[in-house]
């Protein structure tokens, strides 16, 4: 029971802050409350990070299915929290905190062990860190685009439930932030592919194995690259941008999470 306590406390912090965003009203919000929310999320991130450290580095580098998802959402919450310091995205965190709470609990309930064999190789560790940051940024982009879609529908249908969240930003500002995140995520995805090829060449004398994971990662790279090209050339925005973002994210999800789920959960490898 004691081992479960820090996981429960971390998830509870995330859920309580998200619930306060949802059930608050603009008339009750204040900078003091926003600072309290920020401090609570920071404490959740610290505790979550401590749990990840002990899970990831117990007996080697353990990047099992639940650890990987928990780490990606830890980074996603961190990105939102850091972005909020400049762009005032208070209410948007109400959407990313509940899934982060879920994956913290999943980390405890499904402690899959998947020790990586090349954790002592600097190039592999650089590749892994770049990949995790890239996946987290593109997870941010997918959640952000879903929120944009929900906000757009709420405006058109005159259902202001989402808009009642405190400091809900304008759609144009959200779109600008979305493309900034996608540009950085695409850069990191490019570096992920390049560093992976360099490591594969170094260890196996083969630049790339055309397996399930690599094929879907390359396809995702083309989708996000096509989106940025369409934005630059034709000024793509709105639902077109959202559709491409979600398509790229789903393909990337199949590349990474899909392969880990099949190998570790279904096949127990």
Buried (B, 14 or more C-beta within 10 A) or exposed (E): EEEEEBBBBBBEBBBBBBEBBBEBEEEEBEEEBBEEBBEBBEBBBEBBBEBBEEBBEEEBBBBBBBBBBBBBBBBBBBBBBEBBEEBBBBBBBBBBBBBBBBBBBBBBEBEBEBEBEBBEBEBBBBBBEBBBBBBBBBBBBBBBBBBBBBBBEBEEEEEEEBEBBBBBBEBEEBBBBBBBBBBBBBEBBBBBBEBBBBBBEEEEEEEBEEEEBBBBBBBBBEBBBBBBEBBEEEEBBEEBBBBBBBBBBBBBBBBBBBBBBEBBBEEEE
